[in-house]
Amino acid sequence: MSAYEVGHWIHGAATRGSGERQQDIYNPATGAVQGRLLLGSAADLDAAVAAATLAAKSWGQTPPLARARVLFKFLTLLQERREQLAEALVREHGKTLPDALGEVARGIEVVEFATAMPQLLKGEYTEQIARGMDAWSMRQPLGVVAGITPFNFPAMVPMWMYPIAIGCGNAFILKPSERDPSASLLMAQWLKEAGLPDGIFSVIQGDKDIVDAILAHPGIAAVSFVGSTPVAEHIYKVGTAHGKRVQALGGAKNHMVVMPDADLDGAVDALMGAAYGSAGERCMAISVAVAVGDVGDRLVAALAPKVKALKIGEGHQPGAEMGPLITRASQQRVERLIGEGIEAGAKAVVDGRGLRVPGHEDGFFVGGTILDGVGAGMSCYTEEIFGPVLCVVRVPDLAAAIALIEANEYANGVAIFTRDGHVAREFVHHIQVGMVGVNVPLPVPMAFNSFGGWKRSLFGDHHAYGPEAVRFYTKHKAVMQRWPDSTPKGPQFAFPQNA
């Protein structure tokens, strides 16, 4: 297949932009260059913001029901063409086709949520708050907002943002990952086909230069971000310093506590999907199994043969359970951390380094890995590996498990597997983590809730999608109204009281 070119989407049309800088797009399963990405310039961003600013004025005045009808049409197109979108994810991200279809399905759920915007934007009304006076509240759009999204979910994470932002009456500028950018243009084309006015959704491809330009641009009111913690912190600090509203979701080190009384078969199956699904490149992946008491030996013995038997290959291969990592650098980084863990004293029960997939020998593959006896000071524990590596940490009791988890800088997701309802309830109540699963390994909230961690997994006051996103993408306005009678009362100088 000949190399293709990916550019921008500005004012309702695909464009090459300035075209001054370019970057290769790789196929992770083959290691070969398959396309060229046109990196945007400050002038390209200025053009997108200008188009968005103009379009947002009328779009914000459009009735919420009319905006929702556009989203309904877009929803229909997504449902009809989900396979086409999933194919782009397999080609550029490397995940298996079933996993890519699952990503698209979870993104679609947020679009479904956003179609309820006429209800979600309803304010509150209070009659007679004082004599002859009524009051109400409303939510109004911010104007032009932007989203900076990661490589691991190039369809779903943007859908966490733009359907709600657009439904609230804003114009949205997307800066997708430069690793797998094609999904962004498919979504842009289908939004236009659904009837979205030109300028309301734009795509600017780019790297750190465009990110910094977005953070500094005076025409952008808010920025949403999902990615690593160092970048999330940078975006939060710089964005807020420029007067923007910012929600920045960072990294994770998600633990799954396995109690001695847990359903071991269920816990093992859960760990297989949660640790090795999408090659571990999920912000909600379980990367640490915390084995409590005497369950450690049984857990590792049950896991090892399943991890060794993982079917790893190109995303279209029948039965493939795991694909490659996103880049050669990611592959090398994960293998380095495995090596450092072994050097520090961890036992490689299964070592996935050096994997070569027949027919795809140059792909960015790492096999499923289990490191047992991991300590809290090892780099394989302290760093977010973002690969198919499960660290097993052994602790004597639940109190030690909780202490381990709460000493970690991240607090995105956590799970506990147990048959004891009291233990589960106490764990849920006390653990200082944003999303908690009980016998559920990946406690990812549905679209009508909100997604987000605590501590250094989130910078900002608002979680992603759901009701929190409606609040993030709107301004709250309070109104007080009085229609006086014709009897003059004269000036009143005392502070008004509601009596």
C-alpha positions as CSV (number, residue, x, y, z in Angstrom):
1,M,0.0,0.0,0.0
2,S,1.4,3.4,-1.0
3,A,2.0,6.0,1.8
4,Y,-0.9,8.2,2.6
5,E,-1.0,11.8,3.9
6,V,-2.9,13.0,7.0
7,G,-3.5,16.8,7.3
8,H,-5.9,19.1,9.2
9,W,-9.6,19.9,9.2
10,I,-10.4,23.7,9.3
11,H,-13.6,25.5,8.5
12,G,-15.3,22.3,7.4
13,A,-12.7,21.0,4.9
14,A,-9.6,19.0,4.8
15,T,-6.4,21.0,4.3
16,R,-2.7,20.5,4.2
17,G,-2.1,23.7,6.2
18,S,1.3,25.2,6.0
19,G,2.9,21.8,5.4
20,E,6.3,23.1,6.6
21,R,7.0,20.1,8.9
22,Q,6.1,16.5,8.5
23,Q,6.4,13.3,10.5
24,D,6.2,9.5,9.7
25,I,3.2,7.4,10.6
26,Y,4.2,3.8,11.4
27,N,2.3,0.5,11.3
28,P,3.2,-0.9,14.7
29,A,2.7,-4.5,13.6
30,T,5.3,-4.2,10.8
31,G,7.5,-1.4,11.9
32,A,7.2,0.2,8.5
33,V,6.3,3.7,7.6
34,Q,2.8,3.8,6.1
35,G,2.0,7.5,6.0
36,R,3.0,11.1,6.5
37,L,1.5,13.5,9.0
38,L,1.5,17.2,8.2
39,L,2.3,19.0,11.4
40,G,0.5,22.2,12.0
41,S,1.9,25.7,12.6
42,A,0.8,28.6,14.6
43,A,-0.8,30.1,11.5
44,D,-2.9,26.9,11.1
45,L,-4.1,27.1,14.7
46,D,-4.9,30.8,14.2
47,A,-7.1,29.9,11.1
48,A,-8.9,27.2,13.1
49,V,-9.6,29.5,16.0
50,A,-10.8,32.3,13.7
51,A,-13.2,29.9,12.0
52,A,-14.3,28.5,15.4
53,T,-14.9,31.9,16.9
54,L,-17.1,33.0,14.1
55,A,-19.1,29.8,14.0
56,A,-19.5,29.6,17.8
57,K,-21.5,32.8,17.9
58,S,-24.4,31.4,16.0
59,W,-24.0,27.8,17.2
60,G,-24.2,28.9,20.9
61,Q,-27.5,30.6,20.0
62,T,-28.9,27.5,18.3
63,P,-31.5,25.7,20.4
64,P,-30.1,22.8,22.3
65,L,-32.6,20.5,20.6
66,A,-31.4,21.5,17.2
67,R,-27.8,20.8,18.3
68,A,-28.9,17.4,19.7
69,R,-30.4,16.5,16.3
70,V,-27.1,17.0,14.6
71,L,-25.5,14.7,17.3
72,F,-28.3,12.1,16.6
73,K,-27.4,12.1,12.9
74,F,-23.7,11.7,13.8
75,L,-24.6,8.9,16.2
76,T,-26.3,7.1,13.3
77,L,-23.3,7.5,11.1
78,L,-21.0,6.2,13.8
79,Q,-23.1,3.1,14.4
80,E,-23.2,2.4,10.6
81,R,-19.5,2.9,10.1
82,R,-17.9,1.7,13.3
83,E,-15.9,-0.9,11.4
84,Q,-14.3,1.7,9.2
85,L,-13.3,3.7,12.3
86,A,-12.0,0.5,14.0
87,E,-9.9,-0.4,11.0
88,A,-8.1,2.9,11.3
89,L,-7.3,2.1,14.9
90,V,-5.9,-1.3,14.0
91,R,-3.8,0.1,11.2
92,E,-2.2,3.0,13.2
93,H,-2.5,1.9,16.9
94,G,-2.0,-1.8,16.4
95,K,-4.7,-3.0,18.7
96,T,-6.8,-6.1,17.7
97,L,-9.9,-5.6,15.7
98,P,-12.3,-6.7,18.5
99,D,-10.5,-4.3,20.9
100,A,-10.8,-1.5,18.4
101,L,-14.5,-2.2,18.0
102,G,-14.9,-2.1,21.8
103,E,-13.2,1.3,21.9
104,V,-15.5,2.7,19.3
105,A,-18.5,1.3,21.2
106,R,-17.5,3.0,24.4
107,G,-17.0,6.3,22.5
108,I,-20.4,6.0,21.0
109,E,-21.9,5.8,24.5
110,V,-20.7,9.3,25.2
111,V,-22.3,10.6,22.0
112,E,-25.6,8.9,23.1
113,F,-25.3,10.8,26.4
114,A,-24.6,14.1,24.6
115,T,-27.9,13.7,22.6
116,A,-29.7,14.4,25.9
117,M,-28.2,17.9,26.1
118,P,-31.7,19.7,26.1
119,Q,-32.3,17.9,29.5
120,L,-28.7,18.2,30.7
121,L,-28.6,22.0,30.2
122,K,-31.8,22.7,32.2
123,G,-31.3,25.2,35.0
124,E,-33.2,25.8,38.2
125,Y,-36.0,28.3,38.9
126,T,-37.2,29.7,42.2
127,E,-40.3,31.8,42.4
128,Q,-40.7,34.5,45.0
129,I,-37.1,34.4,46.5
130,A,-38.1,37.8,47.9
131,R,-41.3,39.9,47.6
132,G,-42.0,40.3,43.9
133,M,-38.7,38.8,42.9
134,D,-37.9,35.5,41.1
135,A,-34.5,33.9,40.3
136,W,-33.1,31.2,38.1
137,S,-29.9,29.8,36.8
138,M,-28.6,28.8,33.4
139,R,-25.6,27.3,31.7
140,Q,-24.1,28.9,28.7
141,P,-21.2,27.9,26.4
142,L,-17.7,29.0,26.9
143,G,-17.0,29.7,23.2
144,V,-14.0,28.0,21.7
145,V,-12.5,25.0,23.5
146,A,-9.8,22.5,22.7
147,G,-8.9,18.9,23.4
148,I,-5.5,17.3,23.4
149,T,-5.8,13.5,23.2
150,P,-3.5,10.4,23.6
151,F,-2.5,7.7,21.2
152,N,-4.0,4.8,23.2
153,F,-7.6,5.7,22.4
154,P,-7.6,7.8,19.3
155,A,-11.4,7.5,18.8
156,M,-12.8,7.1,22.3
157,V,-11.0,9.8,24.2
158,P,-11.8,12.5,21.7
159,M,-15.4,11.3,22.0
160,W,-15.2,11.9,25.7
161,M,-14.8,15.6,24.9
162,Y,-16.2,17.0,21.6
163,P,-19.8,15.6,21.6
164,I,-20.5,17.2,25.0
165,A,-18.6,20.4,24.2
166,I,-20.5,20.8,20.9
167,G,-23.8,19.8,22.5
168,C,-23.3,22.6,25.1
169,G,-22.9,25.1,22.2
170,N,-19.1,25.4,21.9
171,A,-16.8,25.1,19.0
172,F,-14.2,22.4,19.5
173,I,-10.6,22.1,18.2
174,L,-9.0,18.7,18.5
175,K,-5.2,18.1,18.6
176,P,-5.0,14.3,18.3
177,S,-1.9,12.1,18.9
178,E,0.6,12.3,16.1
179,R,1.0,8.5,16.4
180,D,-2.5,7.5,15.1
181,P,-4.2,10.6,13.6
182,S,-6.5,9.2,10.9
183,A,-9.5,8.6,13.1
184,S,-9.7,12.3,13.8
185,L,-10.4,13.1,10.2
186,L,-13.0,10.4,9.8
187,M,-14.9,11.9,12.7
188,A,-14.6,15.4,11.3
189,Q,-16.0,14.2,7.9
190,W,-18.9,12.5,9.5
191,L,-19.8,15.4,11.7
192,K,-20.0,17.6,8.6
193,E,-22.1,15.0,6.9
194,A,-24.4,15.0,10.0
195,G,-25.0,18.7,9.5
196,L,-22.6,20.3,11.9
197,P,-21.8,23.9,10.7
198,D,-18.3,24.6,9.4
199,G,-15.9,25.8,12.0
200,I,-17.6,24.1,15.0
201,F,-15.2,21.1,14.8
202,S,-11.6,21.5,13.7
203,V,-8.6,19.2,13.7
204,I,-5.0,20.5,14.0
205,Q,-2.3,17.9,13.8
206,G,0.9,18.5,15.6
207,D,3.4,17.9,18.3
208,K,4.5,19.9,21.4
209,D,4.7,23.1,19.4
210,I,1.0,23.0,18.7
211,V,0.2,22.0,22.3
212,D,2.0,25.0,23.6
213,A,0.3,27.2,21.0
214,I,-3.1,26.0,22.2
215,L,-2.3,26.7,25.8
216,A,-1.2,30.2,25.0
217,H,-3.9,31.1,22.5
218,P,-6.1,33.9,23.8
219,G,-9.0,32.7,21.6
220,I,-9.3,29.3,23.4
221,A,-11.3,29.3,26.6
222,A,-10.7,25.8,27.9
223,V,-8.5,22.8,27.3
224,S,-9.2,19.1,28.0
225,F,-6.3,16.7,28.1
226,V,-5.6,13.0,28.6
227,G,-2.0,11.6,28.8
228,S,0.9,11.2,31.1
229,T,1.2,12.9,34.4
230,P,4.3,15.1,33.6
231,V,2.5,16.5,30.5
232,A,-0.8,16.8,32.3
233,E,0.8,18.9,35.0
234,H,2.5,21.1,32.4
235,I,-0.8,21.6,30.6
236,Y,-2.6,22.5,33.8
237,K,0.0,24.9,35.0
238,V,0.6,26.7,31.6
239,G,-3.1,26.6,30.6
240,T,-4.4,28.1,33.9
241,A,-1.5,30.7,33.8
242,H,-3.1,31.9,30.6
243,G,-6.5,32.2,32.2
244,K,-8.0,29.0,30.7
245,R,-10.2,26.4,32.3
246,V,-8.2,23.1,32.3
247,Q,-9.0,19.5,33.0
248,A,-5.9,17.3,32.6
249,L,-6.1,13.6,33.2
250,G,-2.7,12.1,33.9
251,G,-1.0,8.7,34.4
252,A,-1.9,5.7,36.5
253,K,-0.5,2.7,38.4
254,N,-3.7,0.7,39.0
255,H,-3.6,-2.0,41.6
256,M,-5.8,-5.1,41.9
257,V,-6.0,-6.5,45.4
258,V,-6.6,-10.3,45.5
259,M,-7.8,-11.5,48.9
260,P,-7.2,-15.1,50.0
261,D,-10.9,-15.8,49.8
262,A,-11.3,-14.5,46.2
263,D,-12.7,-16.6,43.4
264,L,-9.3,-17.4,42.0
265,D,-10.4,-18.4,38.6
266,G,-12.4,-15.2,38.3
267,A,-9.5,-13.1,39.5
268,V,-7.1,-14.7,37.0
269,D,-9.4,-14.2,34.1
270,A,-9.9,-10.6,35.2
271,L,-6.2,-10.0,35.4
272,M,-5.6,-11.5,32.0
273,G,-7.9,-9.0,30.3
274,A,-7.1,-6.0,32.5
275,A,-3.3,-6.4,32.4
276,Y,-2.8,-7.6,28.8
277,G,-5.7,-6.2,26.9
278,S,-4.6,-3.6,24.3
279,A,-1.0,-4.7,25.2
280,G,-1.4,-2.8,28.6
281,E,-1.7,0.5,26.8
282,R,-4.7,1.7,28.8
283,C,-4.8,4.3,31.5
284,M,-7.1,1.9,33.4
285,A,-4.9,-1.2,32.9
286,I,-4.1,-3.3,36.0
287,S,-0.3,-3.2,36.2
288,V,0.0,-4.4,39.8
289,A,-1.5,-7.4,41.4
290,V,-1.4,-7.1,45.2
291,A,-1.5,-10.7,46.6
292,V,-2.7,-10.7,50.2
293,G,-1.7,-13.4,52.6
294,D,-1.2,-16.9,51.2
295,V,-2.9,-16.3,47.8
296,G,0.3,-15.3,46.0
297,D,1.7,-18.7,45.0
298,R,-1.8,-19.9,43.8
299,L,-2.3,-16.7,41.9
300,V,1.0,-16.8,40.1
301,A,0.8,-20.5,39.3
302,A,-2.6,-20.0,37.7
303,L,-1.6,-16.9,35.8
304,A,1.7,-18.1,34.3
305,P,0.4,-20.7,31.8
306,K,-2.3,-18.3,30.5
307,V,0.2,-15.5,30.0
308,K,2.6,-17.9,28.2
309,A,-0.3,-18.9,25.9
310,L,-1.4,-15.4,24.9
311,K,-2.0,-15.2,21.2
312,I,0.0,-12.2,20.0
313,G,-0.1,-10.9,16.5
314,E,-1.3,-8.3,14.0
315,G,-4.7,-7.0,14.8
316,H,-6.6,-8.8,12.0
317,Q,-5.1,-12.2,12.7
318,P,-7.8,-14.7,13.8
319,G,-7.8,-15.2,17.6
320,A,-5.3,-12.5,18.2
321,E,-5.6,-11.4,21.8
322,M,-2.8,-8.7,21.9
323,G,-1.1,-6.6,19.4
324,P,2.1,-4.6,19.3
325,L,3.1,-1.5,21.2
326,I,2.7,1.9,19.5
327,T,6.3,2.7,18.7
328,R,9.8,1.2,18.8
329,A,10.7,3.6,21.6
330,S,7.8,2.2,23.7
331,Q,8.9,-1.3,23.0
332,Q,12.4,-0.5,24.1
333,R,11.2,1.3,27.2
334,V,9.0,-1.6,28.4
335,E,11.8,-4.1,27.9
336,R,14.2,-1.8,29.8
337,L,11.8,-1.7,32.8
338,I,11.4,-5.5,32.7
339,G,15.2,-5.8,32.8
340,E,15.5,-3.3,35.7
341,G,12.9,-5.2,37.7
342,I,14.9,-8.4,37.3
343,E,18.1,-6.7,38.2
344,A,16.5,-5.3,41.3
345,G,15.4,-8.8,42.5
346,A,12.0,-9.4,40.9
347,K,11.5,-12.9,39.4
348,A,10.5,-13.1,35.7
349,V,7.9,-15.8,35.9
350,V,7.1,-15.0,32.3
351,D,9.5,-12.8,30.3
352,G,8.1,-11.2,27.1
353,R,11.3,-9.5,25.9
354,G,12.6,-10.4,22.5
355,L,9.3,-11.6,21.1
356,R,9.2,-12.0,17.3
357,V,5.9,-12.6,15.6
358,P,6.2,-14.7,12.5
359,G,5.6,-12.6,9.4
360,H,5.9,-9.4,11.5
361,E,9.4,-9.7,12.8
362,D,10.0,-6.0,12.7
363,G,6.8,-5.1,14.6
364,F,6.9,-3.4,18.0
365,F,5.9,-6.5,20.0
366,V,6.5,-7.3,23.6
367,G,5.1,-10.6,25.1
368,G,3.1,-10.8,28.2
369,T,5.3,-10.6,31.3
370,I,4.9,-11.5,35.0
371,L,7.3,-10.1,37.5
372,D,6.8,-11.6,40.9
373,G,8.2,-10.4,44.2
374,V,8.2,-6.7,43.1
375,G,9.1,-4.1,45.7
376,A,7.7,-0.6,46.0
377,G,11.1,0.9,45.3
378,M,11.7,-0.8,42.0
379,S,11.4,1.2,38.8
380,C,9.0,-1.3,37.3
381,Y,6.7,-0.4,40.2
382,T,7.2,3.3,40.5
383,E,7.0,4.1,36.7
384,E,4.0,3.8,34.6
385,I,5.1,1.0,32.3
386,F,2.2,1.2,29.8
387,G,2.9,-2.2,28.4
388,P,1.9,-5.9,28.9
389,V,3.7,-6.3,32.3
390,L,2.1,-7.4,35.5
391,C,4.0,-6.8,38.7
392,V,3.0,-9.0,41.6
393,V,3.5,-7.5,45.1
394,R,3.0,-9.7,48.1
395,V,1.6,-8.2,51.4
396,P,0.5,-9.9,54.6
397,D,-2.9,-8.3,55.0
398,L,-5.4,-5.8,53.7
399,A,-4.0,-3.0,55.8
400,A,-0.7,-3.4,54.1
401,A,-2.3,-3.5,50.7
402,I,-4.1,-0.2,51.4
403,A,-0.9,1.4,52.7
404,L,0.9,0.3,49.5
405,I,-1.7,1.7,47.2
406,E,-2.1,5.0,49.1
407,A,1.7,5.6,49.1
408,N,1.7,5.6,45.3
409,E,1.6,9.0,43.6
410,Y,-1.2,7.9,41.2
411,A,-4.8,7.3,42.2
412,N,-6.7,6.6,39.0
413,G,-8.3,3.2,39.4
414,V,-8.2,0.2,41.8
415,A,-9.9,-3.1,42.3
416,I,-10.4,-5.7,45.0
417,F,-11.4,-9.3,44.5
418,T,-13.0,-10.9,47.5
419,R,-16.1,-12.8,48.7
420,D,-16.3,-10.9,51.9
421,G,-18.9,-8.0,51.6
422,H,-17.6,-6.3,54.8
423,V,-14.0,-6.2,53.5
424,A,-15.2,-4.9,50.1
425,R,-17.3,-2.2,51.7
426,E,-14.5,-1.0,54.0
427,F,-12.1,-1.0,51.1
428,V,-14.4,1.1,48.9
429,H,-15.1,3.6,51.7
430,H,-11.5,4.2,52.8
431,I,-9.3,3.8,49.7
432,Q,-8.1,7.2,48.3
433,V,-8.6,6.4,44.6
434,G,-10.9,8.0,42.1
435,M,-12.5,4.8,40.5
436,V,-12.9,1.6,42.5
437,G,-14.0,-1.9,41.3
438,V,-15.3,-4.7,43.5
439,N,-14.8,-8.0,41.6
440,V,-14.6,-5.7,38.5
441,P,-11.0,-5.2,37.3
442,L,-11.6,-2.1,35.1
443,P,-14.1,0.2,36.9
444,V,-14.5,2.5,33.9
445,P,-17.7,4.5,34.6
446,M,-20.5,4.6,32.0
447,A,-21.1,7.7,29.9
448,F,-23.8,9.1,32.2
449,N,-21.3,9.0,35.2
450,S,-17.9,10.7,35.0
451,F,-14.3,9.4,34.6
452,G,-11.3,10.6,36.6
453,G,-8.7,9.8,39.2
454,W,-7.4,11.5,42.2
455,K,-3.9,12.8,43.3
456,R,-1.5,13.1,40.4
457,S,-3.8,11.2,38.1
458,L,-5.9,14.4,37.6
459,F,-5.1,18.1,37.5
460,G,-8.2,20.3,37.7
461,D,-11.6,20.3,39.3
462,H,-13.6,18.3,36.8
463,H,-13.6,14.7,35.7
464,A,-14.2,13.7,32.1
465,Y,-17.5,13.1,30.3
466,G,-20.8,12.7,32.0
467,P,-22.3,15.5,34.1
468,E,-18.9,16.8,35.1
469,A,-18.1,17.5,31.5
470,V,-21.4,19.5,31.1
471,R,-20.3,21.7,34.0
472,F,-16.7,22.0,32.5
473,Y,-17.9,23.2,29.1
474,T,-20.4,25.7,30.3
475,K,-20.5,28.9,32.5
476,H,-23.0,29.1,35.2
477,K,-25.2,32.3,35.2
478,A,-27.5,33.4,38.0
479,V,-30.4,35.7,37.2
480,M,-32.6,37.7,39.6
481,Q,-35.7,39.5,38.2
482,R,-38.3,41.8,39.6
483,W,-41.2,43.5,37.8
484,P,-42.1,46.4,40.1
485,D,-45.6,47.8,40.5
486,S,-46.2,51.4,39.7
487,T,-46.1,52.6,43.3
488,P,-42.8,54.6,44.0
489,K,-40.8,53.3,46.9
490,G,-37.7,55.5,46.8
491,P,-34.1,54.3,47.1
492,Q,-33.1,51.6,49.6
493,F,-29.6,51.8,51.1
494,A,-29.7,48.7,53.5
495,F,-28.4,45.4,52.2
496,P,-31.4,43.6,50.7
497,Q,-32.9,40.8,52.9
498,N,-35.2,38.0,51.7
499,A,-38.1,38.6,54.0
